[in-house]
């Protein structure tokens, strides 16, 4: 299980939130699935200058830990589909 308050990366696109695979978010809480399905994470979305712009819930399988051989990139939120 991932640690609270660490940065994580999306492993899939989330068009309903205008987020893409590879976006970096902060894990802020754990959420049990109400009917026994896949548990989830609560993630906070920040813009490039560190302002919080959204808080979302996703299944645990939608995120993974950052790796030391990855670099960050920047894109406009408007580019997400």
N, CA, C and O atoms as a GROMACS GRO file, in nm:
protein
  324
    1UNK      N    1   0.084  -0.118   0.000
    1UNK     CA    2   0.000   0.000   0.000
    1UNK      C    3   0.089   0.124   0.000
    1UNK      O    4   0.194   0.126   0.064
    2UNK      N    5   0.047   0.225  -0.071
    2UNK     CA    6   0.124   0.350  -0.080
    2UNK      C    7   0.110   0.430   0.050
    2UNK      O    8   0.012   0.416   0.122
    3UNK      N    9   0.208   0.513   0.078
    3UNK     CA   10   0.210   0.595   0.198
    3UNK      C   11   0.127   0.722   0.179
    3UNK      O   12   0.124   0.780   0.070
    4UNK      N   13   0.060   0.766   0.286
    4UNK     CA   14  -0.013   0.892   0.282
    4UNK      C   15   0.082   1.009   0.257
    4UNK      O   16   0.198   1.008   0.300
    5UNK      N   17   0.033   1.107   0.187
    5UNK     CA   18   0.100   1.234   0.158
    5UNK      C   19   0.219   1.222   0.065
    5UNK      O   20   0.298   1.316   0.052
    6UNK      N   21   0.233   1.109  -0.001
    6UNK     CA   22   0.338   1.098  -0.101
    6UNK      C   23   0.281   1.133  -0.238
    6UNK      O   24   0.160   1.120  -0.262
    7UNK      N   25   0.368   1.177  -0.327
    7UNK     CA   26   0.326   1.200  -0.465
    7UNK      C   27   0.317   1.066  -0.536
    7UNK      O   28   0.403   0.979  -0.520
    8UNK      N   29   0.212   1.052  -0.615
    8UNK     CA   30   0.189   0.930  -0.692
    8UNK      C   31   0.158   0.968  -0.836
    8UNK      O   32   0.132   1.085  -0.865
    9UNK      N   33   0.162   0.870  -0.924
    9UNK     CA   34   0.138   0.896  -1.066
    9UNK      C   35   0.016   0.814  -1.111
    9UNK      O   36  -0.002   0.700  -1.068
   10UNK      N   37  -0.066   0.874  -1.196
   10UNK     CA   38  -0.179   0.801  -1.252
   10UNK      C   39  -0.132   0.696  -1.350
   10UNK      O   40  -0.042   0.722  -1.431
   11UNK      N   41  -0.190   0.579  -1.344
   11UNK     CA   42  -0.155   0.472  -1.437
   11UNK      C   43  -0.259   0.457  -1.548
   11UNK      O   44  -0.249   0.366  -1.631
   12UNK      N   45  -0.357   0.546  -1.550
   12UNK     CA   46  -0.459   0.546  -1.657
   12UNK      C   47  -0.516   0.686  -1.672
   12UNK      O   48  -0.504   0.769  -1.581
   13UNK      N   49  -0.578   0.712  -1.785
   13UNK     CA   50  -0.646   0.840  -1.807
   13UNK      C   51  -0.773   0.845  -1.724
   13UNK      O   52  -0.841   0.744  -1.705
   14UNK      N   53  -0.804   0.964  -1.674
   14UNK     CA   54  -0.929   0.988  -1.601
   14UNK      C   55  -0.998   1.108  -1.666
   14UNK      O   56  -0.998   1.217  -1.610
   15UNK      N   57  -1.057   1.088  -1.784
   15UNK     CA   58  -1.115   1.201  -1.857
   15UNK      C   59  -1.225   1.273  -1.780
   15UNK      O   60  -1.246   1.393  -1.801
   16UNK      N   61  -1.296   1.203  -1.692
   16UNK     CA   62  -1.400   1.268  -1.614
   16UNK      C   63  -1.345   1.374  -1.518
   16UNK      O   64  -1.419   1.460  -1.471
   17UNK      N   65  -1.214   1.367  -1.491
   17UNK     CA   66  -1.147   1.465  -1.405
   17UNK      C   67  -1.047   1.550  -1.485
   17UNK      O   68  -0.976   1.632  -1.427
   18UNK      N   69  -1.042   1.531  -1.617
   18UNK     CA   70  -0.947   1.602  -1.705
   18UNK      C   71  -0.802   1.570  -1.668
   18UNK      O   72  -0.714   1.657  -1.676
   19UNK      N   73  -0.777   1.445  -1.629
   19UNK     CA   74  -0.643   1.401  -1.593
   19UNK      C   75  -0.598   1.290  -1.686
   19UNK      O   76  -0.680   1.216  -1.740
   20UNK      N   77  -0.466   1.279  -1.703
   20UNK     CA   78  -0.410   1.182  -1.795
   20UNK      C   79  -0.309   1.092  -1.725
   20UNK      O   80  -0.250   1.127  -1.623
   21UNK      N   81  -0.291   0.974  -1.784
   21UNK     CA   82  -0.188   0.883  -1.738
   21UNK      C   83  -0.056   0.959  -1.730
   21UNK      O   84  -0.019   1.030  -1.824
   22UNK      N   85   0.014   0.944  -1.619
   22UNK     CA   86   0.140   1.014  -1.600
   22UNK      C   87   0.128   1.140  -1.517
   22UNK      O   88   0.230   1.194  -1.473
   23UNK      N   89   0.006   1.190  -1.494
   23UNK     CA   90  -0.010   1.307  -1.408
   23UNK      C   91   0.029   1.271  -1.264
   23UNK      O   92   0.004   1.160  -1.218
   24UNK      N   93   0.091   1.367  -1.195
   24UNK     CA   94   0.137   1.346  -1.058
   24UNK      C   95   0.040   1.413  -0.962
   24UNK      O   96   0.005   1.530  -0.979
   25UNK      N   97  -0.004   1.337  -0.861
   25UNK     CA   98  -0.098   1.384  -0.761
   25UNK      C   99  -0.047   1.348  -0.623
   25UNK      O  100   0.054   1.277  -0.611
   26UNK      N  101  -0.114   1.395  -0.519
   26UNK     CA  102  -0.075   1.363  -0.382
   26UNK      C  103  -0.180   1.276  -0.316
   26UNK      O  104  -0.299   1.310  -0.317
   27UNK      N  105  -0.137   1.164  -0.260
   27UNK     CA  106  -0.229   1.073  -0.191
   27UNK      C  107  -0.259   1.129  -0.054
   27UNK      O  108  -0.168   1.150   0.026
   28UNK      N  109  -0.388   1.154  -0.025
   28UNK     CA  110  -0.422   1.214   0.104
   28UNK      C  111  -0.507   1.125   0.194
   28UNK      O  112  -0.522   1.156   0.312
   29UNK      N  113  -0.563   1.016   0.141
   29UNK     CA  114  -0.642   0.928   0.227
   29UNK      C  115  -0.671   0.797   0.156
   29UNK      O  116  -0.655   0.784   0.035
   30UNK      N  117  -0.715   0.699   0.234
   30UNK     CA  118  -0.757   0.569   0.184
   30UNK      C  119  -0.909   0.560   0.196
   30UNK      O  120  -0.967   0.617   0.288
   31UNK      N  121  -0.974   0.490   0.102
   31UNK     CA  122  -1.119   0.475   0.105
   31UNK      C  123  -1.156   0.329   0.082
   31UNK      O  124  -1.120   0.272  -0.022
   32UNK      N  125  -1.227   0.266   0.178
   32UNK     CA  126  -1.273   0.130   0.153
   32UNK      C  127  -1.390   0.132   0.055
   32UNK      O  128  -1.472   0.223   0.058
   33UNK      N  129  -1.397   0.032  -0.030
   33UNK     CA  130  -1.510   0.023  -0.123
   33UNK      C  131  -1.635  -0.014  -0.044
   33UNK      O  132  -1.630  -0.106   0.038
   34UNK      N  133  -1.746   0.055  -0.065
   34UNK     CA  134  -1.865   0.032   0.016
   34UNK      C  135  -1.929  -0.106  -0.001
   34UNK      O  136  -2.001  -0.152   0.087
   35UNK      N  137  -1.902  -0.173  -0.113
   35UNK     CA  138  -1.966  -0.303  -0.134
   35UNK      C  139  -1.866  -0.415  -0.162
   35UNK      O  140  -1.900  -0.514  -0.227
   36UNK      N  141  -1.743  -0.399  -0.114
   36UNK     CA  142  -1.645  -0.505  -0.125
   36UNK      C  143  -1.563  -0.508  -0.252
   36UNK      O  144  -1.489  -0.603  -0.274
   37UNK      N  145  -1.574  -0.408  -0.337
   37UNK     CA  146  -1.493  -0.400  -0.458
   37UNK      C  147  -1.353  -0.348  -0.427
   37UNK      O  148  -1.308  -0.353  -0.312
   38UNK      N  149  -1.287  -0.297  -0.528
   38UNK     CA  150  -1.151  -0.245  -0.511
   38UNK      C  151  -1.153  -0.120  -0.424
   38UNK      O  152  -1.226  -0.025  -0.451
   39UNK      N  153  -1.072  -0.120  -0.318
   39UNK     CA  154  -1.059  -0.002  -0.233
   39UNK      C  155  -0.999   0.112  -0.314
   39UNK      O  156  -0.951   0.091  -0.426
   40UNK      N  157  -1.001   0.231  -0.258
   40UNK     CA  158  -0.955   0.346  -0.334
   40UNK      C  159  -0.866   0.439  -0.256
   40UNK      O  160  -0.840   0.420  -0.137
   41UNK      N  161  -0.820   0.540  -0.326
   41UNK     CA  162  -0.741   0.648  -0.270
   41UNK      C  163  -0.813   0.780  -0.293
   41UNK      O  164  -0.884   0.797  -0.392
   42UNK      N  165  -0.794   0.872  -0.201
   42UNK     CA  166  -0.834   1.011  -0.221
   42UNK      C  167  -0.705   1.084  -0.259
   42UNK      O  168  -0.605   1.077  -0.189
   43UNK      N  169  -0.710   1.154  -0.372
   43UNK     CA  170  -0.593   1.223  -0.426
   43UNK      C  171  -0.621   1.371  -0.437
   43UNK      O  172  -0.732   1.412  -0.470
   44UNK      N  173  -0.519   1.452  -0.410
   44UNK     CA  174  -0.531   1.596  -0.430
   44UNK      C  175  -0.452   1.633  -0.555
   44UNK      O  176  -0.339   1.588  -0.574
   45UNK      N  177  -0.515   1.715  -0.638
   45UNK     CA  178  -0.456   1.759  -0.764
   45UNK      C  179  -0.405   1.902  -0.744
   45UNK      O  180  -0.479   1.989  -0.699
   46UNK      N  181  -0.279   1.924  -0.778
   46UNK     CA  182  -0.218   2.057  -0.768
   46UNK      C  183  -0.179   2.105  -0.907
   46UNK      O  184  -0.145   2.024  -0.993
   47UNK      N  185  -0.184   2.237  -0.928
   47UNK     CA  186  -0.131   2.290  -1.054
   47UNK      C  187   0.021   2.304  -1.041
   47UNK      O  188   0.078   2.272  -0.937
   48UNK      N  189   0.085   2.352  -1.145
   48UNK     CA  190   0.231   2.356  -1.150
   48UNK      C  191   0.293   2.449  -1.047
   48UNK      O  192   0.411   2.434  -1.014
   49UNK      N  193   0.216   2.545  -0.995
   49UNK     CA  194   0.272   2.637  -0.895
   49UNK      C  195   0.228   2.600  -0.753
   49UNK      O  196   0.245   2.679  -0.661
   50UNK      N  197   0.170   2.480  -0.737
   50UNK     CA  198   0.141   2.429  -0.605
   50UNK      C  199   0.006   2.463  -0.546
   50UNK      O  200  -0.017   2.441  -0.428
   51UNK      N  201  -0.085   2.517  -0.628
   51UNK     CA  202  -0.219   2.548  -0.580
   51UNK      C  203  -0.310   2.426  -0.596
   51UNK      O  204  -0.310   2.362  -0.701
   52UNK      N  205  -0.385   2.396  -0.492
   52UNK     CA  206  -0.478   2.284  -0.498
   52UNK      C  207  -0.593   2.319  -0.591
   52UNK      O  208  -0.654   2.425  -0.579
   53UNK      N  209  -0.622   2.227  -0.686
   53UNK     CA  210  -0.730   2.255  -0.781
   53UNK      C  211  -0.842   2.152  -0.779
   53UNK      O  212  -0.948   2.176  -0.836
   54UNK      N  213  -0.820   2.037  -0.712
   54UNK     CA  214  -0.926   1.937  -0.706
   54UNK      C  215  -0.887   1.828  -0.607
   54UNK      O  216  -0.769   1.807  -0.578
   55UNK      N  217  -0.987   1.759  -0.557
   55UNK     CA  218  -0.968   1.639  -0.475
   55UNK      C  219  -1.058   1.533  -0.537
   55UNK      O  220  -1.177   1.556  -0.558
   56UNK      N  221  -1.000   1.415  -0.565
   56UNK     CA  222  -1.075   1.310  -0.634
   56UNK      C  223  -1.056   1.176  -0.563
   56UNK      O  224  -0.960   1.156  -0.489
   57UNK      N  225  -1.150   1.084  -0.587
   57UNK     CA  226  -1.138   0.947  -0.540
   57UNK      C  227  -1.118   0.857  -0.661
   57UNK      O  228  -1.188   0.870  -0.761
   58UNK      N  229  -1.022   0.765  -0.650
   58UNK     CA  230  -0.993   0.673  -0.760
   58UNK      C  231  -0.968   0.534  -0.702
   58UNK      O  232  -0.930   0.521  -0.586
   59UNK      N  233  -0.987   0.428  -0.783
   59UNK     CA  234  -0.951   0.294  -0.736
   59UNK      C  235  -0.799   0.284  -0.717
   59UNK      O  236  -0.722   0.352  -0.786
   60UNK      N  237  -0.757   0.200  -0.625
   60UNK     CA  238  -0.613   0.184  -0.598
   60UNK      C  239  -0.535   0.148  -0.724
   60UNK      O  240  -0.420   0.189  -0.738
   61UNK      N  241  -0.596   0.073  -0.814
   61UNK     CA  242  -0.528   0.033  -0.936
   61UNK      C  243  -0.502   0.146  -1.034
   61UNK      O  244  -0.435   0.126  -1.135
   62UNK      N  245  -0.555   0.265  -1.007
   62UNK     CA  246  -0.538   0.378  -1.098
   62UNK      C  247  -0.412   0.458  -1.070
   62UNK      O  248  -0.380   0.551  -1.143
   63UNK      N  249  -0.338   0.422  -0.963
   63UNK     CA  250  -0.217   0.497  -0.930
   63UNK      C  251  -0.102   0.403  -0.899
   63UNK      O  252  -0.122   0.285  -0.869
   64UNK      N  253   0.017   0.456  -0.908
   64UNK     CA  254   0.137   0.382  -0.871
   64UNK      C  255   0.238   0.479  -0.813
   64UNK      O  256   0.226   0.600  -0.828
   65UNK      N  257   0.338   0.425  -0.746
   65UNK     CA  258   0.443   0.507  -0.688
   65UNK      C  259   0.530   0.566  -0.799
   65UNK      O  260   0.548   0.506  -0.905
   66UNK      N  261   0.584   0.684  -0.772
   66UNK     CA  262   0.683   0.742  -0.862
   66UNK      C  263   0.812   0.661  -0.854
   66UNK      O  264   0.842   0.601  -0.751
   67UNK      N  265   0.886   0.659  -0.962
   67UNK     CA  266   1.014   0.588  -0.967
   67UNK      C  267   1.127   0.688  -0.984
   67UNK      O  268   1.107   0.797  -1.037
   68UNK      N  269   1.245   0.651  -0.938
   68UNK     CA  270   1.358   0.745  -0.944
   68UNK      C  271   1.412   0.766  -1.084
   68UNK      O  272   1.497   0.852  -1.104
   69UNK      N  273   1.366   0.689  -1.183
   69UNK     CA  274   1.413   0.710  -1.320
   69UNK      C  275   1.310   0.785  -1.404
   69UNK      O  276   1.318   0.784  -1.527
   70UNK      N  277   1.212   0.850  -1.339
   70UNK     CA  278   1.110   0.928  -1.409
   70UNK      C  279   1.133   1.076  -1.387
   70UNK      O  280   1.191   1.117  -1.286
   71UNK      N  281   1.088   1.157  -1.482
   71UNK     CA  282   1.096   1.302  -1.467
   71UNK      C  283   0.956   1.360  -1.479
   71UNK      O  284   0.867   1.299  -1.538
   72UNK      N  285   0.937   1.480  -1.421
   72UNK     CA  286   0.809   1.546  -1.429
   72UNK      C  287   0.800   1.628  -1.558
   72UNK      O  288   0.901   1.669  -1.615
   73UNK      N  289   0.677   1.650  -1.603
   73UNK     CA  290   0.653   1.731  -1.720
   73UNK      C  291   0.535   1.822  -1.691
   73UNK      O  292   0.465   1.804  -1.592
   74UNK      N  293   0.512   1.919  -1.777
   74UNK     CA  294   0.401   2.014  -1.758
   74UNK      C  295   0.317   2.017  -1.883
   74UNK      O  296   0.368   2.013  -1.995
   75UNK      N  297   0.185   2.025  -1.864
   75UNK     CA  298   0.090   2.040  -1.975
   75UNK      C  299  -0.024   2.126  -1.923
   75UNK      O  300  -0.044   2.140  -1.803
   76UNK      N  301  -0.099   2.182  -2.015
   76UNK     CA  302  -0.216   2.261  -1.977
   76UNK      C  303  -0.329   2.167  -1.939
   76UNK      O  304  -0.349   2.065  -2.004
   77UNK      N  305  -0.402   2.200  -1.836
   77UNK     CA  306  -0.517   2.120  -1.796
   77UNK      C  307  -0.619   2.115  -1.909
   77UNK      O  308  -0.693   2.017  -1.921
   78UNK      N  309  -0.624   2.216  -1.990
   78UNK     CA  310  -0.717   2.220  -2.104
   78UNK      C  311  -0.686   2.114  -2.209
   78UNK      O  312  -0.772   2.081  -2.290
   79UNK      N  313  -0.562   2.060  -2.208
   79UNK     CA  314  -0.524   1.959  -2.306
   79UNK      C  315  -0.582   1.823  -2.276
   79UNK      O  316  -0.585   1.737  -2.364
   80UNK      N  317  -0.628   1.802  -2.153
   80UNK     CA  318  -0.683   1.671  -2.115
   80UNK      C  319  -0.819   1.650  -2.183
   80UNK      O  320  -0.899   1.743  -2.195
   81UNK      N  321  -0.843   1.528  -2.226
   81UNK     CA  322  -0.973   1.502  -2.287
   81UNK      C  323  -1.053   1.405  -2.202
   81UNK      O  324  -1.166   1.371  -2.238
   0.00000   0.00000   0.00000
